[in-house]
């Protein structure tokens, strides 16, 4: 059975998670307010307060693309630990450039994972925390027909009405062995470190697809080599 990620906007009422904000979260190093323990040292998710929701839109669309000869990584520090995404600069040049630009600008800092579906995906990147927000612009990188959404793949969410490969700021990390999704979602990269943190986030999922407690992205940092 194919599960859909296109319901992000249609299901906004269901996905309004406290502080779901989408872009500015603080993470794994206990910088979030209300934390009781350090996620990295305990190998558990810290108990943190959800950050306030941010305004929808307002981000500037990048004009250029990333250097395909370089490797770009985005490290997410979260209340469940850190994980690193290596961007697919060649396969999704527009999406990768946007993802890096949003990360560098602090768009993802102090935001939350508003949707967590055990055995499927964890999803964040909405500044409003409702499942309907974004950066105020769109990019397109149509994925190949043989695109595979397996564990660790990081892709961009879109609505059913949008063209294949359309993305804003909302992203998801596949946590199931195979999400079984059609090749409609731009693949921005893969988790290359910290998959254990991703799975700790997944463990806080519920049948309602809302996390059992806030999972905060404290900071997203871009590096290149």
Secondary structure as a PSIPRED ss2 file (coil, helix, strand):
# PSIPRED VFORMAT (PSIPRED V4.0)

   1 X C   1.000  0.000  0.000
   2 X C   1.000  0.000  0.000
   3 X C   1.000  0.000  0.000
   4 X C   1.000  0.000  0.000
   5 X C   1.000  0.000  0.000
   6 X H   0.000  1.000  0.000
   7 X H   0.000  1.000  0.000
   8 X H   0.000  1.000  0.000
   9 X C   1.000  0.000  0.000
  10 X C   1.000  0.000  0.000
  11 X C   1.000  0.000  0.000
  12 X C   1.000  0.000  0.000
  13 X C   1.000  0.000  0.000
  14 X C   1.000  0.000  0.000
  15 X C   1.000  0.000  0.000
  16 X C   1.000  0.000  0.000
  17 X C   1.000  0.000  0.000
  18 X C   1.000  0.000  0.000
  19 X C   1.000  0.000  0.000
  20 X C   1.000  0.000  0.000
  21 X C   1.000  0.000  0.000
  22 X C   1.000  0.000  0.000
  23 X C   1.000  0.000  0.000
  24 X E   0.000  0.000  1.000
  25 X C   1.000  0.000  0.000
  26 X C   1.000  0.000  0.000
  27 X C   1.000  0.000  0.000
  28 X C   1.000  0.000  0.000
  29 X C   1.000  0.000  0.000
  30 X C   1.000  0.000  0.000
  31 X C   1.000  0.000  0.000
  32 X C   1.000  0.000  0.000
  33 X C   1.000  0.000  0.000
  34 X C   1.000  0.000  0.000
  35 X C   1.000  0.000  0.000
  36 X C   1.000  0.000  0.000
  37 X C   1.000  0.000  0.000
  38 X C   1.000  0.000  0.000
  39 X H   0.000  1.000  0.000
  40 X H   0.000  1.000  0.000
  41 X H   0.000  1.000  0.000
  42 X H   0.000  1.000  0.000
  43 X C   1.000  0.000  0.000
  44 X C   1.000  0.000  0.000
  45 X C   1.000  0.000  0.000
  46 X C   1.000  0.000  0.000
  47 X C   1.000  0.000  0.000
  48 X C   1.000  0.000  0.000
  49 X C   1.000  0.000  0.000
  50 X C   1.000  0.000  0.000
  51 X C   1.000  0.000  0.000
  52 X C   1.000  0.000  0.000
  53 X C   1.000  0.000  0.000
  54 X C   1.000  0.000  0.000
  55 X C   1.000  0.000  0.000
  56 X C   1.000  0.000  0.000
  57 X C   1.000  0.000  0.000
  58 X C   1.000  0.000  0.000
  59 X C   1.000  0.000  0.000
  60 X C   1.000  0.000  0.000
  61 X C   1.000  0.000  0.000
  62 X C   1.000  0.000  0.000
  63 X C   1.000  0.000  0.000
  64 X C   1.000  0.000  0.000
  65 X C   1.000  0.000  0.000
  66 X C   1.000  0.000  0.000
  67 X C   1.000  0.000  0.000
  68 X C   1.000  0.000  0.000
  69 X C   1.000  0.000  0.000
  70 X C   1.000  0.000  0.000
  71 X C   1.000  0.000  0.000
  72 X E   0.000  0.000  1.000
  73 X E   0.000  0.000  1.000
  74 X E   0.000  0.000  1.000
  75 X E   0.000  0.000  1.000
  76 X E   0.000  0.000  1.000
  77 X E   0.000  0.000  1.000
  78 X E   0.000  0.000  1.000
  79 X C   1.000  0.000  0.000
  80 X C   1.000  0.000  0.000
  81 X E   0.000  0.000  1.000
  82 X E   0.000  0.000  1.000
  83 X E   0.000  0.000  1.000
  84 X E   0.000  0.000  1.000
  85 X E   0.000  0.000  1.000
  86 X E   0.000  0.000  1.000
  87 X E   0.000  0.000  1.000
  88 X C   1.000  0.000  0.000
  89 X C   1.000  0.000  0.000
  90 X C   1.000  0.000  0.000
  91 X C   1.000  0.000  0.000
  92 X C   1.000  0.000  0.000
  93 X H   0.000  1.000  0.000
  94 X H   0.000  1.000  0.000
  95 X H   0.000  1.000  0.000
  96 X H   0.000  1.000  0.000
  97 X H   0.000  1.000  0.000
  98 X H   0.000  1.000  0.000
  99 X H   0.000  1.000  0.000
 100 X H   0.000  1.000  0.000
 101 X H   0.000  1.000  0.000
 102 X H   0.000  1.000  0.000
 103 X H   0.000  1.000  0.000
 104 X H   0.000  1.000  0.000
 105 X H   0.000  1.000  0.000
 106 X C   1.000  0.000  0.000
 107 X C   1.000  0.000  0.000
 108 X C   1.000  0.000  0.000
 109 X C   1.000  0.000  0.000
 110 X E   0.000  0.000  1.000
 111 X E   0.000  0.000  1.000
 112 X E   0.000  0.000  1.000
 113 X E   0.000  0.000  1.000
 114 X E   0.000  0.000  1.000
 115 X E   0.000  0.000  1.000
 116 X E   0.000  0.000  1.000
 117 X E   0.000  0.000  1.000
 118 X C   1.000  0.000  0.000
 119 X C   1.000  0.000  0.000
 120 X C   1.000  0.000  0.000
 121 X E   0.000  0.000  1.000
 122 X E   0.000  0.000  1.000
 123 X E   0.000  0.000  1.000
 124 X E   0.000  0.000  1.000
 125 X C   1.000  0.000  0.000
 126 X C   1.000  0.000  0.000
 127 X C   1.000  0.000  0.000
 128 X C   1.000  0.000  0.000
 129 X C   1.000  0.000  0.000
 130 X C   1.000  0.000  0.000
 131 X C   1.000  0.000  0.000
 132 X C   1.000  0.000  0.000
 133 X C   1.000  0.000  0.000
 134 X C   1.000  0.000  0.000
 135 X C   1.000  0.000  0.000
 136 X C   1.000  0.000  0.000
 137 X C   1.000  0.000  0.000
 138 X C   1.000  0.000  0.000
 139 X E   0.000  0.000  1.000
 140 X E   0.000  0.000  1.000
 141 X C   1.000  0.000  0.000
 142 X C   1.000  0.000  0.000
 143 X C   1.000  0.000  0.000
 144 X C   1.000  0.000  0.000
 145 X C   1.000  0.000  0.000
 146 X C   1.000  0.000  0.000
 147 X C   1.000  0.000  0.000
 148 X C   1.000  0.000  0.000
 149 X C   1.000  0.000  0.000
 150 X E   0.000  0.000  1.000
 151 X C   1.000  0.000  0.000
 152 X C   1.000  0.000  0.000
 153 X E   0.000  0.000  1.000
 154 X E   0.000  0.000  1.000
 155 X E   0.000  0.000  1.000
 156 X E   0.000  0.000  1.000
 157 X C   1.000  0.000  0.000
 158 X C   1.000  0.000  0.000
 159 X C   1.000  0.000  0.000
 160 X C   1.000  0.000  0.000
 161 X C   1.000  0.000  0.000
 162 X C   1.000  0.000  0.000
 163 X C   1.000  0.000  0.000
 164 X C   1.000  0.000  0.000
 165 X C   1.000  0.000  0.000
 166 X E   0.000  0.000  1.000
 167 X E   0.000  0.000  1.000
 168 X C   1.000  0.000  0.000
 169 X C   1.000  0.000  0.000
 170 X C   1.000  0.000  0.000
 171 X E   0.000  0.000  1.000
 172 X E   0.000  0.000  1.000
 173 X E   0.000  0.000  1.000
 174 X E   0.000  0.000  1.000
 175 X C   1.000  0.000  0.000
 176 X C   1.000  0.000  0.000
 177 X C   1.000  0.000  0.000
 178 X E   0.000  0.000  1.000
 179 X C   1.000  0.000  0.000
 180 X C   1.000  0.000  0.000
 181 X C   1.000  0.000  0.000
 182 X C   1.000  0.000  0.000
 183 X C   1.000  0.000  0.000
 184 X C   1.000  0.000  0.000
 185 X C   1.000  0.000  0.000
 186 X C   1.000  0.000  0.000
 187 X E   0.000  0.000  1.000
 188 X E   0.000  0.000  1.000
 189 X E   0.000  0.000  1.000
 190 X E   0.000  0.000  1.000
 191 X E   0.000  0.000  1.000
 192 X E   0.000  0.000  1.000
 193 X E   0.000  0.000  1.000
 194 X C   1.000  0.000  0.000
 195 X H   0.000  1.000  0.000
 196 X H   0.000  1.000  0.000
 197 X H   0.000  1.000  0.000
 198 X H   0.000  1.000  0.000
 199 X H   0.000  1.000  0.000
 200 X H   0.000  1.000  0.000
 201 X H   0.000  1.000  0.000
 202 X H   0.000  1.000  0.000
 203 X C   1.000  0.000  0.000
 204 X C   1.000  0.000  0.000
 205 X C   1.000  0.000  0.000
 206 X C   1.000  0.000  0.000
 207 X C   1.000  0.000  0.000
 208 X C   1.000  0.000  0.000
 209 X C   1.000  0.000  0.000
 210 X C   1.000  0.000  0.000
 211 X C   1.000  0.000  0.000
 212 X C   1.000  0.000  0.000
 213 X C   1.000  0.000  0.000
 214 X C   1.000  0.000  0.000
 215 X C   1.000  0.000  0.000
 216 X E   0.000  0.000  1.000
 217 X E   0.000  0.000  1.000
 218 X E   0.000  0.000  1.000
 219 X E   0.000  0.000  1.000
 220 X E   0.000  0.000  1.000
 221 X E   0.000  0.000  1.000
 222 X E   0.000  0.000  1.000
 223 X E   0.000  0.000  1.000
 224 X E   0.000  0.000  1.000
 225 X C   1.000  0.000  0.000
